[in-house]
Amino acid sequence: MNETERRDFQAGLEAEVDAFMRGENTRRDFIRKFGMATGMIAASGPILGMMTDWAVAQQKAEMADPSSPLGKAQLAALEASTKGPADGSAFRAVEAAKQFSGVTLNLTSEAGLQALDPRNFSGPMWHELTGINVNAVELAWPDLYSKSVAEHIATSGAYDVLDVAPMWTPSLADGGVIQPLDDYIDKYMNKADLEDFHPLYKALPTYKGKIWGFFDDGDVFALYYRKDIFEDPKMMEAYQAKFNAKLEPPKTWKEYNQIAQFITDQMAPNTYGAGHFRKAGSPGNQFDFLQQFRGNGGKLFDDNMKAALASDAGVATLRSMLESNKASIPGNNELDAVSLWAAFLTGKVAMIYSWPPSGRMAGNYSQSAAAINFIPKSEIAGKVGYAVVPGNPELATGFNKALAADSANPEAAYLLMQWMVSPPVSLARVMLPYALRDPYRLSHFKSDLYASLFPGAKDYLVNLSNSANVAVLDPIMPGAQDYFQSIDRMCTAVWAGADPKASLETAAAEWDATTDQLGIDSQKAFYAEYLKLPGATADNTVEKLGMAVKM
């Protein structure tokens, strides 16, 4: 980067930070801005010209020290792609894809951090391996769906590989926007790799008996807590005296609220018991409500496809969330994901539950990317413990890779997908410090290389697997985003003093209106398909189905 480019980068970064401080309020908006800052140094100038040998390729792919865990993972990905084993999915994809050398594949990606992997690491590596060009098309979060549909309607063939949220799969499949992968899998994949997906994630791209993509982002919530506070002798003694119980990570929401209030009473204003991202429009309210609601026995719809929110489970969930708010850091109801991360990293709160990057940030690993200069350095590194969210954590969104039905080069596009999610390549991708792809394969959770990224990383990985064992899923059906927005409005009203039962009834009426608009019979069919998935309810989690992964 020359001096002019550096000044342009710094000016752009300052503008992005200023925009964030003015109140950009969604996780997705934050990711876009965070990604612009994180990736500019690596991504400035040409995307990476032709690489002359594998050592140079490995180094340029992410500028990792070849002796570092990340560098070793990248080298292993290259070796699996070039040396085999010959029946490995990575090797088979590369060998088959060479016939398409010179083709350009357009891969949609959420703008920002998510795009840096195909732009700076996997895309250039795939080009060097196969001669196929990868063009990362950056789109805002909602555009990942709407533009994929629009380009399909226009039969433009603009996209080849699509990043899609699992909730969109039924609509995109029935609408002919994406195509099933079963025939390609039979032809090219080592099917043992399908068994390497955690059982929660393996089923997510399936719909009506076919496979419509590969899962690619383990976005499960987990609990992150301050071990030094929970293990402090004075705190332990005081908690035992007050509640006749051991101070330890909570297993129920009643315990969670009790512990959070206790820590706040003992340590505020220096440290508060908990924090939550409750800001209106900042995805958090819906995920938190849905995970507790299902854990409390709540059902989303009754047998007639009427919303079942206004129930005892719904009231209990909102009252529990109100108790959590009372025990939290001041301004809790205006926090978004990034401000909650900042509060935790700087020692202001003792417990949070959020997406997996929380653990990497707490261990100061994410901050090892040179351009991350407005995410605080962790002041709690080495002091963080990991636990399962009480009851049933939410798998909050995630991503599948899907094959665009209108791709002019569907076979080449499929082979890129197979290669990217293959065990060795996907491990290197989820280890990138700036990326937001989170572990999802059994081989990720068991990886010694990942476990050496930061102190406590092994426990972090085990906890992510344990969390997936008991996780519940977002609704995977048309209208999911509208249902989410109704929950967000409901929660925001309750935080402002509205009656919980009346607010639940209002949200239920909005859900029914959405269902009516989309068609009751069709929604009922989509919901029936959703209920077949492990994690659709608290009664059919991976663990309840006898498929739990034991680490």
C-alpha positions as CSV (number, residue, x, y, z in Angstrom):
1,M,0.0,0.0,0.0
2,N,1.5,3.3,-1.0
3,E,1.1,6.5,0.9
4,T,-1.8,7.8,-1.1
5,E,-3.6,4.5,-0.7
6,R,-2.9,4.5,3.0
7,R,-4.3,8.0,3.4
8,D,-7.4,7.0,1.4
9,F,-7.8,3.9,3.5
10,Q,-7.5,5.9,6.8
11,A,-10.0,8.5,5.6
12,G,-12.5,5.8,4.6
13,L,-12.0,4.0,7.9
14,E,-12.6,7.2,9.9
15,A,-15.8,7.8,7.9
16,E,-17.0,4.3,8.7
17,V,-16.3,4.6,12.4
18,D,-18.1,8.0,12.4
19,A,-21.1,6.4,10.8
20,F,-21.0,3.6,13.3
21,M,-20.9,6.0,16.2
22,R,-23.9,7.8,14.8
23,G,-25.9,4.7,15.4
24,E,-25.6,2.0,12.7
25,N,-27.7,-0.5,14.6
26,T,-27.6,-4.0,13.1
27,R,-25.1,-6.7,13.4
28,R,-25.1,-7.0,9.6
29,D,-24.4,-3.3,9.2
30,F,-21.6,-3.6,11.8
31,I,-20.1,-6.5,9.9
32,R,-20.0,-4.5,6.7
33,K,-18.2,-1.7,8.4
34,F,-16.0,-3.9,10.5
35,G,-15.1,-5.8,7.4
36,M,-14.2,-2.7,5.5
37,A,-11.7,-1.7,8.2
38,T,-10.4,-5.2,8.7
39,G,-9.7,-6.1,5.1
40,M,-8.5,-2.9,3.5
41,I,-4.8,-3.5,4.0
42,A,-5.0,-7.1,2.7
43,A,-7.4,-6.3,0.0
44,S,-6.1,-3.0,-1.4
45,G,-4.8,-3.0,-4.9
46,P,-5.1,-6.0,-7.2
47,I,-6.7,-9.1,-5.6
48,L,-3.4,-11.1,-5.8
49,G,-1.8,-11.7,-9.1
50,M,-0.6,-15.0,-10.4
51,M,1.3,-16.9,-7.8
52,T,4.5,-18.7,-8.9
53,D,4.8,-21.5,-6.4
54,W,3.0,-23.1,-3.5
55,A,5.1,-21.4,-0.8
56,V,4.3,-18.0,-2.2
57,A,0.6,-19.0,-2.7
58,Q,0.4,-20.1,0.9
59,Q,2.0,-16.9,2.2
60,K,0.0,-14.5,0.0
61,A,-3.3,-16.3,0.7
62,E,-3.5,-14.6,4.1
63,M,0.1,-13.4,4.8
64,A,0.2,-16.0,7.6
65,D,3.5,-17.2,9.1
66,P,3.9,-20.7,7.8
67,S,4.9,-21.9,11.3
68,S,1.8,-20.4,12.9
69,P,-1.4,-22.5,13.4
70,L,-3.1,-20.6,10.7
71,G,-0.2,-21.0,8.3
72,K,-0.1,-24.7,9.0
73,A,-3.8,-25.0,8.3
74,Q,-3.4,-23.1,5.0
75,L,-0.5,-25.3,4.0
76,A,-2.6,-28.4,4.9
77,A,-5.4,-27.1,2.7
78,L,-3.0,-26.6,-0.2
79,E,-1.5,-30.1,0.2
80,A,-4.9,-31.7,0.4
81,S,-5.8,-29.9,-2.8
82,T,-2.7,-30.8,-4.7
83,K,-1.3,-34.0,-3.2
84,G,-4.5,-35.7,-1.9
85,P,-5.5,-38.2,-0.7
86,A,-6.8,-38.9,-4.1
87,D,-10.3,-39.7,-2.9
88,G,-10.5,-36.5,-0.8
89,S,-13.2,-34.0,-1.7
90,A,-10.7,-31.1,-2.0
91,F,-8.4,-33.0,-4.4
92,R,-11.2,-34.4,-6.5
93,A,-12.7,-30.9,-6.8
94,V,-9.5,-29.4,-8.0
95,E,-8.7,-32.1,-10.5
96,A,-12.2,-32.0,-12.0
97,A,-12.2,-28.2,-12.1
98,K,-9.1,-27.8,-14.2
99,Q,-11.1,-28.5,-17.3
100,F,-12.9,-25.1,-16.7
101,S,-9.7,-23.0,-16.5
102,G,-10.4,-19.5,-17.6
103,V,-14.0,-19.5,-16.5
104,T,-15.1,-16.7,-14.0
105,L,-17.4,-17.6,-11.2
106,N,-19.4,-15.0,-9.4
107,L,-19.9,-15.7,-5.7
108,T,-22.3,-13.6,-3.7
109,S,-21.1,-12.7,-0.2
110,E,-22.3,-10.4,2.5
111,A,-20.3,-7.2,2.2
112,G,-17.4,-6.7,4.5
113,L,-15.7,-9.4,6.5
114,Q,-17.6,-12.2,4.9
115,A,-16.3,-11.2,1.5
116,L,-12.6,-11.1,2.6
117,D,-12.2,-14.9,2.6
118,P,-13.1,-15.4,-1.1
119,R,-11.5,-12.2,-2.0
120,N,-8.2,-12.6,-0.3
121,F,-7.8,-16.3,0.6
122,S,-9.9,-19.0,-0.9
123,G,-10.6,-17.2,-4.2
124,P,-6.9,-16.6,-5.1
125,M,-6.0,-20.1,-4.0
126,W,-8.7,-21.6,-6.2
127,H,-7.5,-19.6,-9.1
128,E,-4.0,-20.8,-8.7
129,L,-5.1,-24.4,-8.3
130,T,-7.5,-24.5,-11.2
131,G,-7.2,-21.4,-13.4
132,I,-10.8,-20.5,-12.5
133,N,-11.4,-16.9,-11.5
134,V,-13.5,-16.1,-8.5
135,N,-15.3,-12.8,-8.3
136,A,-16.7,-12.0,-4.8
137,V,-19.9,-10.0,-5.4
138,E,-20.5,-8.0,-2.1
139,L,-24.1,-7.5,-1.2
140,A,-25.9,-6.1,1.8
141,W,-27.6,-8.7,4.0
142,P,-31.2,-8.4,2.6
143,D,-29.8,-8.1,-1.0
144,L,-28.3,-11.6,-0.7
145,Y,-31.9,-12.9,-1.0
146,S,-33.7,-10.2,-3.0
147,K,-31.0,-9.8,-5.7
148,S,-30.6,-13.6,-6.1
149,V,-34.3,-13.8,-6.8
150,A,-34.3,-10.7,-9.1
151,E,-31.5,-12.0,-11.2
152,H,-33.2,-15.4,-11.5
153,I,-36.4,-13.7,-12.7
154,A,-34.3,-11.8,-15.2
155,T,-32.5,-15.0,-16.3
156,S,-29.3,-12.9,-16.2
157,G,-27.0,-15.7,-15.0
158,A,-25.3,-13.0,-12.9
159,Y,-24.4,-15.4,-10.1
160,D,-23.0,-18.9,-9.8
161,V,-22.6,-19.5,-6.1
162,L,-24.9,-18.0,-3.5
163,D,-24.4,-17.4,0.2
164,V,-27.9,-17.8,1.6
165,A,-29.4,-17.9,5.1
166,P,-30.9,-21.4,5.9
167,M,-34.3,-19.7,6.4
168,W,-34.4,-18.8,2.7
169,T,-33.7,-22.4,1.4
170,P,-37.4,-23.5,1.0
171,S,-38.4,-20.3,-0.9
172,L,-35.3,-20.4,-3.2
173,A,-35.7,-24.1,-3.9
174,D,-39.4,-23.9,-4.7
175,G,-38.8,-20.7,-6.7
176,G,-36.2,-22.4,-8.9
177,V,-33.5,-19.9,-7.8
178,I,-31.2,-22.7,-6.6
179,Q,-30.7,-26.3,-7.8
180,P,-30.1,-29.5,-5.8
181,L,-26.6,-30.9,-5.5
182,D,-27.4,-34.6,-5.1
183,D,-26.2,-35.7,-8.6
184,Y,-22.9,-33.6,-8.2
185,I,-22.4,-35.1,-4.8
186,D,-22.7,-38.6,-6.1
187,K,-20.3,-37.8,-8.9
188,Y,-17.6,-35.9,-7.1
189,M,-17.7,-35.9,-3.3
190,N,-16.2,-38.2,-0.8
191,K,-19.4,-38.8,1.1
192,A,-17.6,-39.4,4.3
193,D,-17.3,-35.6,4.4
194,L,-21.0,-35.3,4.9
195,E,-20.7,-37.2,8.1
196,D,-18.1,-34.7,9.3
197,F,-20.8,-31.9,9.6
198,H,-22.2,-31.6,13.1
199,P,-25.6,-33.2,13.0
200,L,-27.3,-29.9,13.7
201,Y,-25.7,-28.4,10.6
202,K,-25.8,-31.4,8.3
203,A,-29.6,-31.3,7.9
204,L,-30.0,-27.6,7.3
205,P,-29.6,-27.5,3.5
206,T,-32.0,-30.4,3.1
207,Y,-35.5,-29.8,1.9
208,K,-38.1,-32.2,0.4
209,G,-35.5,-35.0,0.5
210,K,-32.8,-33.2,-1.5
211,I,-29.6,-31.4,-0.7
212,W,-29.8,-27.7,-1.7
213,G,-26.4,-26.5,-0.5
214,F,-23.6,-27.0,2.0
215,F,-23.8,-25.5,5.5
216,D,-20.9,-23.1,6.0
217,D,-21.2,-21.0,9.2
218,G,-21.8,-22.4,12.7
219,D,-23.6,-19.3,14.2
220,V,-24.7,-20.9,17.4
221,F,-25.1,-18.8,20.5
222,A,-22.9,-19.6,23.5
223,L,-22.4,-18.2,27.0
224,Y,-19.1,-16.4,27.7
225,Y,-18.3,-15.6,31.3
226,R,-15.5,-14.2,33.5
227,K,-13.8,-17.1,35.2
228,D,-11.8,-14.8,37.5
229,I,-15.1,-13.5,38.9
230,F,-16.8,-16.9,39.2
231,E,-13.8,-18.4,40.9
232,D,-13.0,-15.5,43.2
233,P,-13.1,-16.9,46.8
234,K,-14.8,-13.9,48.2
235,M,-17.5,-13.9,45.5
236,M,-18.0,-17.7,45.9
237,E,-18.3,-17.4,49.7
238,A,-20.8,-14.5,49.4
239,Y,-22.9,-16.3,46.9
240,Q,-22.9,-19.5,48.9
241,A,-24.0,-17.6,52.0
242,K,-26.8,-15.7,50.2
243,F,-28.2,-18.6,48.1
244,N,-26.8,-21.7,49.7
245,A,-25.5,-22.7,46.2
246,K,-22.2,-22.8,44.4
247,L,-21.3,-19.8,42.1
248,E,-21.0,-21.5,38.7
249,P,-22.2,-20.9,35.1
250,P,-26.0,-20.9,35.1
251,K,-28.0,-23.8,33.8
252,T,-31.4,-22.2,34.0
253,W,-32.6,-18.7,33.2
254,K,-33.6,-18.3,36.9
255,E,-30.0,-19.0,37.9
256,Y,-28.8,-16.7,35.1
257,N,-30.8,-13.7,36.4
258,Q,-29.9,-14.5,40.0
259,I,-26.2,-14.6,39.3
260,A,-26.3,-11.5,37.1
261,Q,-28.0,-9.5,39.8
262,F,-25.7,-10.8,42.5
263,I,-22.6,-9.8,40.5
264,T,-24.1,-6.4,39.7
265,D,-24.9,-5.8,43.4
266,Q,-21.4,-6.9,44.4
267,M,-19.3,-5.2,41.7
268,A,-21.1,-2.3,40.1
269,P,-20.3,0.2,38.8
270,N,-16.9,-1.4,37.8
271,T,-18.5,-4.6,36.5
272,Y,-22.1,-5.6,35.9
273,G,-23.5,-9.1,35.9
274,A,-24.6,-9.2,32.3
275,G,-25.3,-7.4,29.1
276,H,-27.5,-8.0,26.1
277,F,-28.0,-6.6,22.7
278,R,-31.5,-5.3,23.0
279,K,-31.5,-2.3,20.6
280,A,-34.4,-2.1,18.3
281,G,-33.5,-3.3,14.8
282,S,-30.3,-4.8,16.0
283,P,-30.8,-8.6,15.7
284,G,-30.8,-9.8,19.2
285,N,-34.3,-9.5,20.6
286,Q,-35.7,-12.1,18.3
287,F,-32.9,-14.6,18.8
288,D,-33.0,-14.2,22.6
289,F,-36.8,-14.5,22.8
290,L,-37.0,-17.6,20.5
291,Q,-34.3,-19.5,22.4
292,Q,-35.9,-18.9,25.8
293,F,-39.5,-19.4,24.4
294,R,-38.8,-22.8,23.0
295,G,-36.8,-23.8,26.2
296,N,-39.9,-22.8,28.2
297,G,-42.0,-25.2,26.1
298,G,-43.4,-22.6,23.7
299,K,-44.5,-23.5,20.2
300,L,-44.4,-21.2,17.2
301,F,-47.7,-22.2,15.7
302,D,-50.7,-24.4,16.6
303,D,-52.1,-27.1,14.4
304,N,-54.2,-24.6,12.5
305,M,-51.1,-22.5,11.7
306,K,-52.1,-19.8,14.2
307,A,-49.3,-18.0,16.1
308,A,-48.9,-19.5,19.5
309,L,-46.8,-16.7,21.0
310,A,-49.5,-15.4,23.5
311,S,-49.0,-18.3,25.9
312,D,-47.8,-18.9,29.4
313,A,-44.4,-19.7,27.9
314,G,-44.4,-16.4,26.1
315,V,-45.2,-14.4,29.2
316,A,-42.6,-16.3,31.3
317,T,-40.0,-15.6,28.6
318,L,-40.6,-11.8,28.5
319,R,-40.6,-11.6,32.3
320,S,-37.3,-13.5,32.4
321,M,-35.8,-11.1,29.9
322,L,-37.0,-8.1,31.9
323,E,-35.3,-9.6,35.0
324,S,-32.1,-9.9,32.9
325,N,-32.4,-6.3,31.8
326,K,-32.6,-5.2,35.5
327,A,-29.4,-7.0,36.3
328,S,-27.5,-5.6,33.4
329,I,-25.1,-2.8,32.6
330,P,-26.8,0.7,32.3
331,G,-27.9,1.3,28.7
332,N,-28.5,-2.4,28.2
333,N,-31.6,-1.8,26.1
334,E,-29.7,0.3,23.6
335,L,-26.8,-2.1,23.1
336,D,-26.1,-3.8,19.7
337,A,-23.8,-6.7,19.2
338,V,-20.6,-4.7,18.7
339,S,-21.2,-2.4,21.8
340,L,-21.9,-5.5,23.9
341,W,-18.7,-7.0,22.6
342,A,-16.8,-3.8,23.6
343,A,-18.4,-3.9,27.1
344,F,-17.3,-7.5,27.6
345,L,-13.8,-7.1,26.2
346,T,-13.1,-4.1,28.5
347,G,-14.3,-5.9,31.6
348,K,-17.6,-4.0,32.1
349,V,-19.8,-7.1,32.1
350,A,-19.3,-10.6,33.6
351,M,-21.5,-12.6,31.2
352,I,-22.7,-12.4,27.7
353,Y,-24.3,-14.8,25.2
354,S,-23.6,-14.2,21.5
355,W,-22.1,-15.5,18.3
356,P,-18.9,-17.5,18.3
357,P,-16.6,-14.5,17.3
358,S,-17.1,-13.5,21.0
359,G,-14.7,-16.1,22.1
360,R,-12.0,-15.3,19.5
361,M,-12.2,-11.6,20.3
362,A,-12.1,-12.3,24.1
363,G,-8.9,-14.3,23.4
364,N,-7.4,-11.4,21.4
365,Y,-7.2,-13.6,18.3
366,S,-9.4,-11.6,16.1
367,Q,-7.5,-8.5,16.9
368,S,-4.3,-10.1,15.5
369,A,-5.5,-8.9,12.1
370,A,-3.4,-5.7,11.7
371,A,-6.2,-3.5,10.5
372,I,-8.6,-4.1,13.4
373,N,-8.0,-0.9,15.2
374,F,-11.4,0.1,16.6
375,I,-12.3,-3.2,18.2
376,P,-10.9,-3.0,21.7
377,K,-8.0,-5.2,22.7
378,S,-9.3,-7.8,25.1
379,E,-8.6,-6.9,28.7
380,I,-10.0,-10.3,29.8
381,A,-7.8,-12.7,27.7
382,G,-7.1,-15.8,29.7
383,K,-10.0,-15.1,32.1
384,V,-12.9,-16.2,30.0
385,G,-14.9,-19.4,30.4
386,Y,-17.4,-21.0,28.0
387,A,-20.7,-22.6,28.8
388,V,-23.9,-23.6,27.0
389,V,-26.6,-20.9,27.1
390,P,-29.3,-22.0,29.7
391,G,-31.9,-24.3,28.2
392,N,-31.5,-24.2,24.4
393,P,-29.2,-21.7,22.6
394,E,-30.3,-20.3,19.3
395,L,-28.6,-21.1,16.0
396,A,-28.9,-17.5,15.0
397,T,-28.9,-17.4,11.2
398,G,-25.7,-19.0,9.7
399,F,-25.0,-19.5,6.0
400,N,-25.4,-22.2,3.4
401,K,-23.5,-22.2,0.1
402,A,-26.0,-22.8,-2.7
403,L,-25.7,-23.4,-6.5
404,A,-27.5,-20.7,-8.6
405,A,-29.9,-22.4,-11.0
406,D,-29.0,-20.0,-13.8
407,S,-25.3,-20.4,-13.5
408,A,-23.6,-20.7,-17.0
409,N,-21.0,-23.0,-15.4
410,P,-22.9,-25.0,-12.8
411,E,-20.4,-27.9,-12.6
412,A,-17.5,-25.5,-12.1
413,A,-19.5,-23.6,-9.5
414,Y,-20.4,-26.8,-7.7
415,L,-16.7,-27.9,-7.6
416,L,-15.8,-24.6,-6.0
417,M,-18.4,-25.1,-3.3
418,Q,-17.2,-28.7,-2.6
419,W,-13.7,-27.5,-2.3
420,M,-14.5,-24.5,0.0
421,V,-16.4,-26.6,2.5
422,S,-14.1,-29.7,2.4
423,P,-12.6,-30.4,5.8
424,P,-9.0,-29.1,5.3
425,V,-10.0,-26.0,3.3
426,S,-12.9,-25.1,5.5
427,L,-10.7,-25.4,8.6
428,A,-8.3,-22.8,7.2
429,R,-11.2,-20.6,6.4
430,V,-12.8,-20.7,9.8
431,M,-9.4,-19.9,11.3
432,L,-9.0,-16.6,9.5
433,P,-8.8,-14.0,12.2
434,Y,-10.8,-11.4,10.3
435,A,-13.5,-13.7,8.9
436,L,-16.9,-14.5,10.5
437,R,-17.2,-18.1,9.4
438,D,-17.5,-20.1,12.6
439,P,-16.7,-23.8,13.2
440,Y,-19.3,-26.3,12.0
441,R,-17.5,-29.6,11.2
442,L,-16.5,-32.2,13.7
443,S,-13.0,-31.9,12.4
444,H,-13.1,-28.2,13.2
445,F,-14.1,-28.9,16.8
446,K,-11.4,-31.5,17.2
447,S,-8.6,-29.6,15.4
448,D,-5.3,-29.2,17.3
449,L,-4.4,-26.3,15.1
450,Y,-7.5,-24.4,15.9
451,A,-7.2,-25.3,19.6
452,S,-3.8,-23.6,19.7
453,L,-5.0,-20.3,18.3
454,F,-5.5,-18.7,21.7
455,P,-5.5,-19.8,25.4
456,G,-8.7,-21.7,26.0
457,A,-9.5,-22.3,22.4
458,K,-9.9,-26.0,22.9
459,D,-12.5,-25.5,25.6
460,Y,-14.2,-22.9,23.3
461,L,-14.4,-25.5,20.5
462,V,-15.8,-28.2,22.8
463,N,-18.4,-25.8,24.1
464,L,-19.5,-24.8,20.5
465,S,-20.1,-28.5,19.8
466,N,-21.9,-29.0,23.1
467,S,-24.1,-25.9,22.3
468,A,-25.0,-27.3,18.9
469,N,-26.1,-30.5,20.5
470,V,-29.0,-28.7,22.3
471,A,-29.5,-25.7,20.0
472,V,-32.8,-24.7,18.5
473,L,-33.2,-23.3,14.9
474,D,-34.5,-20.1,13.5
475,P,-37.8,-20.7,11.7
476,I,-36.8,-22.0,8.2
477,M,-39.7,-20.9,6.1
478,P,-41.0,-17.9,4.0
479,G,-41.8,-14.9,6.1
480,A,-39.2,-15.6,8.8
481,Q,-37.8,-12.1,8.6
482,D,-41.3,-10.6,9.0
483,Y,-41.9,-12.9,12.0
484,F,-38.5,-11.7,13.4
485,Q,-39.4,-8.1,13.1
486,S,-42.7,-8.6,14.9
487,I,-40.8,-10.2,17.9
488,D,-38.3,-7.2,17.8
489,R,-41.2,-4.7,18.0
490,M,-42.9,-6.7,20.7
491,C,-39.7,-6.8,22.9
492,T,-38.9,-3.2,22.3
493,A,-42.5,-2.2,23.5
494,V,-42.1,-4.4,26.6
495,W,-38.7,-2.8,27.4
496,A,-40.6,0.6,27.3
497,G,-43.2,-0.6,29.8
498,A,-45.9,-2.3,27.7
499,D,-47.8,-5.2,29.2
500,P,-46.1,-8.5,28.2
501,K,-49.4,-10.4,27.5
502,A,-50.9,-7.6,25.4
503,S,-47.6,-7.3,23.5
504,L,-47.5,-11.0,22.8
505,E,-51.1,-10.8,21.5
506,T,-50.1,-7.9,19.2
507,A,-47.1,-9.9,17.8
508,A,-49.3,-13.0,17.4
509,A,-51.8,-11.0,15.3
510,E,-48.9,-9.7,13.1
511,W,-47.7,-13.2,12.7
512,D,-51.2,-14.3,11.6
513,A,-51.3,-11.5,9.1
514,T,-48.0,-12.5,7.6
515,T,-49.2,-16.1,7.4
516,D,-52.4,-15.1,5.8
517,Q,-50.6,-13.0,3.2
518,L,-48.2,-15.9,2.3
519,G,-51.0,-18.5,2.3
520,I,-52.0,-20.6,5.3
521,D,-51.8,-23.9,3.5
522,S,-48.4,-23.2,1.9
523,Q,-47.0,-22.0,5.2
524,K,-48.4,-25.0,7.0
525,A,-46.5,-27.2,4.5
526,F,-43.3,-25.2,5.0
527,Y,-43.6,-25.4,8.7
528,A,-44.1,-29.2,8.5
529,E,-40.8,-29.5,6.6
530,Y,-39.1,-27.3,9.2
531,L,-40.3,-29.5,12.1
532,K,-38.5,-32.4,10.5
533,L,-35.1,-30.8,11.2
534,P,-33.1,-31.5,14.3
535,G,-33.4,-28.5,16.6
536,A,-36.8,-27.2,15.3
537,T,-38.1,-27.6,18.8
538,A,-36.7,-28.1,22.3
539,D,-38.0,-31.6,22.2
540,N,-36.1,-32.7,19.1
541,T,-32.7,-31.3,19.6
542,V,-29.7,-33.2,18.3
543,E,-29.2,-34.5,21.9
544,K,-32.9,-35.5,22.3
545,L,-32.7,-37.4,19.1
546,G,-29.7,-39.4,20.4
547,M,-27.2,-37.8,17.9
548,A,-25.2,-35.7,20.3
549,V,-21.5,-35.3,19.6
550,K,-19.4,-36.1,22.6
551,M,-16.1,-34.3,22.8
